[in-house]
Amino acid sequence: MNFQSEMLQACEVQVLGNLSAGGCRGVTPGPHPCALSVLPPPSRLLAAVVGAGIGGSAVAHFLQQHFGPRVQIDVYEKGTVGGRLATISVNKQHYESGAASFHSLSLHMQDFVKLLGLRHRREVVGRSAIFGGEHFVLEETDWYLLNLFRLWWHYGISFLRLQMWVEEVMEKFMRIYKYQAHGYAFSGVEELLYSLGESAFVNMTQRSVAESLLQVGVTQRFIDDVVSAVLRASYGQSASMPAFAGAMSLAGAQGSLWSVEGGNKLVCSGLLKLTKANVIHATVTSVTLHSTEGKALYQVGYESELGSGSDFYDIVVIATPLHLDNSSSNFTFEGFNPPIDDVQGSFHPTVVSLVHGYLNSSYFGFPDPKLFPFANILTTDFPNFFCTLDNICPVNISSSFRRKQPQEAAVWRVQSPKPLFRTQLKTLFRSYYSVQTAEWQAHPLYGSRTTLPRFALHDQLFYLNALEWAASSVEVMAVAAKNVALLAYNRWYQDLDKIDQKDLMHKVKTEL
């Protein structure tokens, strides 16, 4: 139910006068709208989540987990549930077009899969290589010791120094799960990072990956050949990006990866179904602050196929990126003093093309396609028209499934900064049956913001995607979702000792 815009001025004063701390669901348009009773009762707590990707789905789950059955959750989504977790159908099979896999240390995602009764997809092993434009600068073999020897032969002990650097960062980052298990939350990204790694973590958002790795003894050649290729594959950006985001990306390249049988987006739809959230297919256009009995109340305005509308909520979570360069993704904040105006930023576009065709192995130095051994190709800065090229498997893998041989027509996933021209497709493929694309504002353009945003924009208004500006991944969004749910809960019940606490490692140890 909603307030039609032409009714709002006529009955706003009376409705707001009747609003309780439990919020208002609006009134149904009728002959005497101002005479209708205001629902629901004060005991009901109303929450709105803007965005039904992994962040929005997870925060809906966590809000219900903490507030219990008293919370009623509306989730606004202008597109499809799943957000950047999505699939594309090719030749009657579905393939991942968004985030394709997760690290073994993605603890929240692991919990979601268990909770929902989903399964890990069967892994089909394939070899990887890094292409430098004219030849492969590094090739993986089927023998682990030979791979280590090649790394040592080409780069000395740089790969060990990289591994030690990443493991140190990850060991500290993993503290967040213990903090969250004890109910601690943070109102800003800087406060969260400081609690994990003190000033070192905060400084890593301002120093480049290259600068940080050179300082610990990693060679420039290793950064140019290997580190840059991994960062291009995950973020589409170079080693000049911030060290913290880079470390999280490099951690994903070192550990074992997994994905969800049937498609990663099943996590989002499963969480929303489990939460019994009300999914509203609409575009949110505004969040307006009102007050009743000294308590903040938020009016969420939206547009759908049925027209414009609005509803009132006690808690609002924005779980979608606010793009500085994409006006359709933005909405206005009204009635706030001081105004909310420092939440937007530029995002880096990524184009995923699923090509069903025959690889042009000659371009990679293999005239005979039968001899081409690689399923995953990363690139250095050259060639710059594509970042990765992967022979991918469908989201449903039978026990008899086998990966296509290089001389056979297969489905290849090409990740590039811009849509591929026909000439570029003909460079990579001898011929192809179909090309389907998905264009994403995939990750923040690191360096386009000078400060780290805050989760808390107002008393019970939160920006979940703020954490993307430190690092961007599916698990990071799940961590942000848990933090925002805890922050909303602790603020609602005025448990300020659980917010922005210092020296949490000591506090947590004493609580055990």
JOVENZI-V75583 format. One line per field, one symbol per residue. phi: phi as a letter, one per 20 degrees, with the letter a starting at -180 (. if undefined). psi: psi as a letter, one per 30 degrees, with the letter a starting at -180 (. if undefined). Layout:
phi: ???
psi: ???
//
This chain:
phi: .befffefffcffffffefdffnbencegafcffeffedefgfeddcdcdodefffffffffffgeemffeddddebeddfpledbcceclmcdcfddgebcffefffffffffgemecfffedfbedbdddodbeebcededgfffffffffecmegffffffffffffgffffgfffffeneccebfffffffeclffffffeddeggfffffenfffffffedfffffffedmcefefffffffffffffeefdbbefnoffffffffffffmfeedeadfdacdeccblmdfcdeeebccfeoeabbdbecccedbfeefdbffedbedcnecffebdceaedefcdddedeadfefffencgeffefeddccecefcfeebdbbceddffddffefcfffgeefceddddbfcgffgfffffecfabebccccdcefbgefoececefdfeebgcdcdffgfgfeacafffffffffffffffffffeleffdcleelfgfffffef
psi: lljkeffeeegeeeeeffklffakgalkkafieffklklalffkkkkkkjkhaeeeeeeeeeeeeefaffkkkkjkkfblkfcgjllkkkhglkkkfbkflllfgieeeeeeeeefgllkkkkjkllllkkgeflkfkkklfjeeeeeeeeeeegbgeeeeeeeeeeeeeeeeffeeeeefggklkfleeeeeefegbfeeefffflleeeeeefggkleeeeeeeeeeeeeeefglagflkeeeeeeefeffflklllkkfkfffeeeeeeeefhkjkjjljkfljkklkkhgkkkkjjklkaffallllklekkkjhkkjkfgjfffllkkkgkjlljghfllklkkkkkkjkjakkifefggiejfffjfkfkjllafkkgfleljkjlllfjjlfgkkkklfflkljkjkklflkkleeeefefkellelkklkkkielkjkffkflkllejfaehkkjegefffeljleeeeeeeeeeeeeeeeeeeghiffgkhklheeeeeeff.
//
